[in-house]
Amino acid sequence: MKPIIEVENLSKKYRLGEIQPYYSLRDDIANLFRNPFSKNNELEKQEFWALKDVSFKVDQGEVLGVIGPNGAGKSTLLKVLSRITPPSSGKAILRGRVASLLEVGTGFNPELTGRENIYLNGAILGMTRREIRKKFNEIVDFSGVEQFLDTPVKRYSSGMYVRLAFAVAAHLESEILLIDEVLSVGDAEFQKKCLGKMESITKKQGRTIVFISHNINSVKSLCYKVILLENGIIIKIGNPKEVTDYYLFGVNKASKVLLSDRKDRRGNGKIKLINIKLSNDENKIEQFVSGKTCYVDVEIENKENILKNDIEVAIAINKIDGTRLLYMGTKIFNMKITLKPLSNVKLRCIIPDLPLEPDNYYISAEIMEAGSLEDYINDAVLVAVKNGDYYGTGKIWPFSGILSKYTWQIS
């Protein structure tokens, strides 16, 4: 039996600064009048390969996970598979009807109501009105947006939009379902509901799913095999645990590189992050304790011979899978941070009663000056959080993410 998805030497090239065609009359006319007198500067445009010689196969009923850092080419891959954008070379054969759930804002006509968009999507898949009506109530019940069904979707919140979009994609008759990292928009309960539905339609209906996610736990529990993409190239493909462990190990290694040697930073570089040091009350480096005070010392450097006096510094603590848990910036306290020409400044962020469960986390850091991004390093430092008596009861609670002080009363 032939694979339901067959991708062979697939590549996608962009020219930076070039407007990509969308194959609609409206966009063609807009592009024509955007700059009608510009000369053809093709040679000056830098080529960028979003995908390069990607090959893989997916059998019917399988769930393929696609992971990798931001900018790896994951979303481009799904756009090519969805026929939204054509490949530059290679081929992708999909043997079946395709439903896709990409970034918020695609797939629906914003001027139409939720009800009209359900029928429109069904018609695109080749279903008759009678077939769509059979699925209609299931779609509405699953989405939970019945009250707003006759409202144009342009008035929906992003959460409502994703609820209806997933319900449509999951319930209409397609053999292949392509899902980008849009479920993160919904609440935790709906995400859990979606993952359960995805598992159900593969096992009971034999449908095939290609699933992009930064949630490593979801990828490991749902997928049959996983692809790791980096810089448009498949680095590894195989069973979920093997590939996700390989990916996390690589991220871990990157976090141990000296900040001065990090090449993956963003910003204009006029002010730079020089050092980040972690400690706790016991002065133990790179080890925090739940419920205890911890310290993040950040050193920044002014690379210019100019006084800087409108500086903001922020750090974020993220889970290993990229989920942001805490964001702590100087701006909210109206701190006045000044940097003399060609000088350094050290700052300390003090976090009392650390509200994190025992696990490993990454700390990212950024510098802004007058609203301009000066420097940003994602996953700059890895920190281990150890168990502590967070609640002061001597008991260890089965944690579930962010911890919070609370009390109970009998009323």
Secondary structure, 3 states (H helix, E strand, C coil): CCCCEEEEEEEEEEECCCCCCCCCHHHHHHHHHHCCCCCCCHHHCCEEEEEEEEEEEECCCCEEEEECCCCCCHHHHHHHHCCCCCCCEEEEEECCCEEEECCCCCCCCCCCEHHHHHHHHHHHCCCCHHHHHHHHHHHHHHHCCHHHCCCEHHHCCHHHHHHHHHHHHHHCCCCEEEECCCHHHCCHHHHHHHHHHHHHHHHCCCCEEEEECCCHHHHHHHCCEEEEEECCEEEEEECHHHHHHHHHHHHHHHHCCCHHHCCCCECCCCEEEEEEEEEECCCCCCEEECCCCEEEEEEEEECCCCCECCEEEEEEEEECCCCEEEEEECHHHCCCCCECCCCEEEEEEEECCCCECCEEEEEEEEEEECCEEEEEEEEEEEEEEECCCCCCCCCCCCCCCECCCCCCCCC
